[in-house]
Amino acid sequence: MHGGAAADIGYLLGLGGDWSHWARRDAPWECAVTGASDGTTWAKYSPEKRTVTRTNGGLWVEAWVDNTDFNPAEDGTFSFTLSWVSAGGKVHSVTIGLDFHTGSITYSIRQVNPPVETSPLVTTIPDIAGYAGRWHLGFWVAVSASGVVTVSGHVLSKYKQWAITEGDLPGITLPPGCLGDLTVRLGAIRAEAVQLSRLREKPPTDEDRMQQGKWRKGATLDAPTAPLRMIPAVSGSAWDAITEIARATLSTCEFDSAGIFRWRGPGRWQTTPDAPDLTLTSRRDIASVTATEEIDACRNRIGVKWQSWQGVKSKNDSLRVINTYRFAPGEPGLRIVWPIGGDDLDIVPPVTAGTVTANTIRFVTQDGNPVFGAMEVSATRVGGKIYVRMDNVSDKTVWLWPPKTGDATIEFSTPHIDSAVSPSDIETTDEDDESQRAYGVQDFVHDPRGWIQDDASAATLASAIRSAGAWPVPLLSDIEILADPRIELGDVVRIQDATGAALDTLAWVIGIKTSADGGGAVKQTLTLRGTTVNGRPADAGLTPDPPIEPTTKNL
């Protein structure tokens, strides 16, 4: 959903460093990861489509970052690294790095195996080091017909834009091959909205590069609180899954009257509000109120179940395909479809290779020799099927062909969880001793159904439940009001009823039901939870009975 490293297009291959710090404050747009100060926070992705080198167009790679409140004299680095795979599995990479401390932008190219280093191109813009705030980083990477890599880009803040001069990377030319992966690395900076796109031409204007006016924000989200190592098995619609996550994490989710999706985490339940978002009065808004409070409606010993995936490993099976096909020059779109098991994890598009091994595909020319940099291959998983598409972008005829008759032309590695090892079920507890002295032990066990996977998240949830439930609070249900689209789930409202229940209190909105009758009249019913308790229980005005003499007879 958000606050995560997973890609919505393409596939996450791996993470490194600390990914536990996410922030809404000073995020470029909504919620950003904060990189470790030593620059060890990184993520690696596989593209959904493996584009090839030496074709028309190029790659546009971009990200939004924010360095507000960081030390500009010491902190702030961000880099992209793109890799390409050619004949013999040889890998080349291009790195684009920005250092906000020195104001330097660095382009470099290297051969990974065997290692060959080159001198980088460095552009220094001292003014960059003097600014803090939100930045858009966008770079255009193109490869000529001879394999020369050219990079240009811009660094844009709300104060100024700096265009980085186009530069050819010296020392190494890229051989024909396909895109391997993208690695993003950040240090002491907030980042979100990383994107890699294949385009026919470089976006010509700032508006095009930042897609201004081409989209609108459709969600507002609290910072995430529960990291996932593995997404639990889910069924039903996407909304069913979203509401299940909300239930598991004590969050609320809704689409408001403007169509904006709103997600609010459990943190607000732990802070008593002092001002309402809206006020509802019996003089105008309220038609009916039901108020209840059960003396023992509290929970003072809380258990939160969670699953540890630390000891669980994945296993890889192989899916071997023996299809053959002839692609005329420029012929688009052979698509092959295979079923995939519901327990299998995501697959990545195969890399073009001369010998078919895991996650590779083999193409040859008319003379039977392997060909590289001619075919673009994509792999997409939809439901229980894998869709593999192959497009010939070269000017020659290409065959999907095995090394010898009966051999595979494509091989996928299909990872899945080892069925011999299951995640460990653990329970984290929290208690309120004072509440237990007043009401006895009142147990409550929260089962997140696999969505909580570490002790810290479970402890945070247990503390939130204990804080909210250790003492009975009023519940206001079936509050029928004039429909008000401004009221949102999780809002704090002030209830003023001077006619019946004699209430003047703040309460959280925990339920909203809006309906209309046949005549078009709209009715809105709220369920509210009080924000404060009515005090500790006390036997005020009662006198204990005197002790009874046990030998007394004939009473």
Secondary structure as UniProt FT lines:
FT   STRAND          11..16
FT   STRAND          22..23
FT   TURN            25..26
FT   STRAND          32..34
FT   TURN            37..38
FT   STRAND          41..46
FT   STRAND          49..50
FT   STRAND          58..66
FT   TURN            68..69
FT   TURN            72..74
FT   STRAND          77..86
FT   HELIX           87..89
FT   STRAND          91..99
FT   TURN            100..103
FT   STRAND          104..111
FT   TURN            112..115
FT   STRAND          121..124
FT   HELIX           126..130
FT   STRAND          134..143
FT   TURN            145..146
FT   STRAND          149..157
FT   STRAND          161..168
FT   STRAND          177..187
FT   STRAND          190..199
FT   HELIX           206..209
FT   TURN            210..213
FT   STRAND          219..221
FT   HELIX           238..249
FT   STRAND          252..255
FT   TURN            257..258
FT   STRAND          261..264
FT   HELIX           266..270
FT   STRAND          278..281
FT   TURN            282..285
FT   STRAND          286..292
FT   TURN            295..296
FT   STRAND          301..308
FT   TURN            310..311
FT   STRAND          314..321
FT   STRAND          325..327
FT   TURN            329..330
FT   STRAND          334..339
FT   TURN            342..343
FT   STRAND          351..352
FT   TURN            358..359
FT   STRAND          360..361
FT   STRAND          363..364
FT   TURN            366..367
FT   STRAND          375..382
FT   TURN            383..384
FT   STRAND          385..392
FT   STRAND          398..400
FT   TURN            405..406
FT   STRAND          410..417
FT   TURN            419..420
FT   STRAND          424..431
FT   HELIX           433..439
FT   STRAND          443..446
FT   TURN            449..450
FT   HELIX           455..469
FT   STRAND          475..481
FT   TURN            485..486
FT   TURN            489..490
FT   STRAND          492..497
FT   STRAND          503..516
FT   TURN            518..519
FT   STRAND          522..530
FT   TURN            540..541
FT   TURN            550..551
//
